[in-house]
Every structure is written in structure tokens, then in C-alpha cells.
């Protein structure tokens, strides 16, 4: 585990990786759309997270063989761990009613998209993973950023993206703690 920790990617490293990806895509005349989620966004956009362990993302349809080759080259060049690309996000995305994406960065051959803050918050509430996951601190920052003060406001956001039937005991406990930490009483 110790060795894995120096494999954290900070904002600068992520930007270097995206630059490199773009160059390889250009050489191969590939256009790629990459949607980033989770820790990657918190590191890139909110800068509250010094670094992320992997890039949570979904790729647009593209020549899979070529893409795998480019990702392999990237892994080698930046000395990244085996699972530096994490597409596990596909699973929770199946629960999403709608996706609200916005463009984060455009390169010549690479377009990086991200879900809007509200969707990201809904996904954090759904995940509600315990520490060491950063779901709680991320949800806290997103609530602050979106100026969410009441439980109703929060649930209205969640409801835009997720069926409320997915809110179970774990999520309710998470929301109550979140309110408490924000200084509100969300009983």
C-alpha cells in the first residue's frame, strides 16, 4: 500500500496526463470524449483534494484497441498503477435519471466533460461510502458551493438525478451527519 500512495495524481499531473493523451490521440487521428467524475473533479475543479488515486471516467465510443494502446503508453510514461483508470462509475450511472454534463476542457483531439455540481452531489449522496472514501467531505464542499441550507433543498437536487427509492438507511445517516457538519438540523 505504501508504494501505491506515491502514485497519487495531483492537478498538475492530471493535466500532464490529459495533454499526453491528447498528443497520442492526435497521432492516431482519434477524437475522444472523456467524462470525469468523483475525486478527479474534486482535484481538478475544486482544488480541495490535493490528489486522486485514479481517474473515475467514462469514455465515448471509440476504437477500443487503439484507446487501450494509448492508455497503456500513458500508464508506462507516467508510471501509473494498474488500475489508474477506473470505469466502475458505469454501475452507479445506471441509476441516474438524467445526466447534466458540461464541458470542462477542450484539446484538439480530447474533450473532457464533467457532470454539473448538482449531479455530482446526488451521486455522492447515493454512494455515501464511509471513510477513507472522500464522499462526505466532497458532499460537504458541494453543498457549500451550491448554497444548500435545508434538507428539502438537498433532496430536491437528489430527486432531479436519482429515484428517491434509492435513499436508504445509509444515505439517511449520511445526510443527517452532513446537515450537522454544515450547522443545520436535518432531522
TORFI-496271 format. One record per residue (C-alpha): residue in three letters; x, y, z. Coordinates in steps of 0.1 Angstrom, whole numbers, plus 5000, padded with zeros to 4 digits. Example, Ala and Ser with C-alpha at 12.3 -4.5 7.8 and 13.67 -1.06 7.14 Angstrom:
2
ALA512349555078
SER513749895071
//
This chain:
187
UNK500050005000
UNK502850245009
UNK504250234974
UNK500750304959
UNK500450624978
UNK503250804959
UNK501150724928
UNK498650994937
UNK497851234909
UNK497651594917
UNK496151864894
UNK499451924875
UNK499951554869
UNK496351514857
UNK496851804833
UNK500151644820
UNK498351314816
UNK495451484796
UNK498051674774
UNK499851344767
UNK496551164760
UNK495651434735
UNK499051414717
UNK498651034713
UNK495051074701
UNK496251334676
UNK498951094662
UNK496250824658
UNK493651074644
UNK491250984671
UNK488751214688
UNK487851114723
UNK485251244748
UNK486151174784
UNK483651234812
UNK485351264846
UNK483751204879
UNK484551184916
UNK487951254930
UNK489251364896
UNK486751654896
UNK487451744932
UNK491151764924
UNK490851944891
UNK487952184898
UNK487552234935
UNK491252204943
UNK490252094978
UNK491551754972
UNK495351764968
UNK495351444947
UNK493451154935
UNK494450784932
UNK492650714900
UNK490750884872
UNK487050804875
UNK485750834840
UNK483650714811
UNK484950714775
UNK482950784745
UNK482650514719
UNK486050494701
UNK488450244686
UNK488950024717
UNK492249864705
UNK493850204698
UNK492550354730
UNK493850064751
UNK497250104735
UNK497250484742
UNK496250424778
UNK498950164782
UNK501550414769
UNK500250674793
UNK500450424822
UNK504150344813
UNK505150714807
UNK503750844840
UNK504550524860
UNK500850484870
UNK499450184888
UNK497549914871
UNK494050054879
UNK494750424873
UNK491750434850
UNK488550354869
UNK485450284849
UNK483550144878
UNK481450464878
UNK479450304849
UNK477550094875
UNK476150384897
UNK475450584865
UNK472850324856
UNK470750464884
UNK470950824871
UNK467750954857
UNK469451214835
UNK473051334831
UNK473851704832
UNK477251744816
UNK479252054809
UNK482552094791
UNK485552124814
UNK488452144789
UNK488852114751
UNK492051994735
UNK492551934698
UNK491551564700
UNK490351534736
UNK487251684751
UNK486851654788
UNK483351674802
UNK482151674838
UNK478751644854
UNK477351964869
UNK477952014906
UNK474251914914
UNK474651574897
UNK477951514914
UNK476351594948
UNK473451354941
UNK476051084932
UNK477951144964
UNK474751114984
UNK473950784967
UNK477450644972
UNK477550765009
UNK480650545015
UNK482350565049
UNK485950695054
UNK488550655039
UNK486350745010
UNK486051125005
UNK482251124998
UNK481551315030
UNK484051595026
UNK483151614989
UNK479451634996
UNK480151905023
UNK482052114998
UNK479452074971
UNK476652174995
UNK478652485004
UNK479352554968
UNK475652514958
UNK474452704989
UNK472252425001
UNK470952505035
UNK467952275040
UNK467251905038
UNK464451985013
UNK466952174990
UNK469251874992
UNK466551624984
UNK465251834955
UNK468751814940
UNK469051444946
UNK465551384931
UNK466551554898
UNK469051284892
UNK468050974912
UNK464850794922
UNK464250874958
UNK463650504963
UNK467450464963
UNK467750664995
UNK468150405023
UNK469450395058
UNK473050455048
UNK472150765028
UNK469850905055
UNK472550875082
UNK474951045057
UNK472551325051
UNK471951385088
UNK475651395095
UNK476151625065
UNK473551875079
UNK475151865113
UNK478551945099
UNK477152225078
UNK475552365110
UNK471952275102
UNK469552045119
UNK468351795092
UNK466351555113
//
